[in-house]
Amino acid sequence: MIHFTNIFTHNKHKKNAFKSFFETDSEGRVIIPIGAEKIENFMSLFSINEYRVLSNDIYDNVGRIVDNLPINSKIAVHIKTSLPVSDEKKQELVESFKHNYLMKSIQTENTKRYNLIISSICYGAGILVFLLLLLLSIFAYHPGGEEKFIGAEVIWEIISIVGWVFIWEATDRLFFYMPSLSLSQSHSYSLYHAKFVFIKEKPTEVSKEIVQAKEMNNNLFNIIPALTKITNKEEKIAAKIESKNKVLEKKLEETENKSKT
């Protein structure tokens, strides 16, 4: 006997667990937070299309979160950066998000069509194999069930297995694989129609240290040319002193030779 109260209680606990795990905004959209120091970190370095390609880390992280959401969930992507972002860069990132997940949705749709065609072919092949099996049972067996020729039963079993393989392959693709593709496509559409919110955060201690390290590197790059100038001057002075010492040594030698004579 089915206890409907237990089912309702279970669904209520699932909804409460979902709300506690996923944060939602005032519109009921599930918030997906992503963050980086600057907007360029969201993009792939190998983008060559009109729209920039998202980096694999962002793409995989958002995909993992969305895969756990119910179908047709409304989504709000909160993009957090520690550096200011221009309106042009914001628009570029939003268009990149939409373009990437629209392409994924189109790819999923093509895969669904391919699987539908393969399923239809497998069902057709399975039906033809079972018609062949029916003909075999008519011509290979007597009315009493005895074989008309040796090996008829083995052939009948092999053809039967082949027919069931075609039917199972078609059923697997149509009723098991296609729903997962539909769910993935639904998530892609949700991300395509997502609301994008840009949030500027205060730099963390780590990002402050990164900025300080960059400033130190810049200062070092500025100091190095000055140090090279100083060393060059010192080398010139040392060369002059050495040349003067040689001149003095020659004069001393000349005076000593004169005194001897």
Helices and strands as residue ranges (DSSP letters): H 4-21, E 30-36, G 39-42, H 56-66, E 75-81, H 87-140, H 152-172, I 173-177, H 178-192, E 195-200, H 205-260
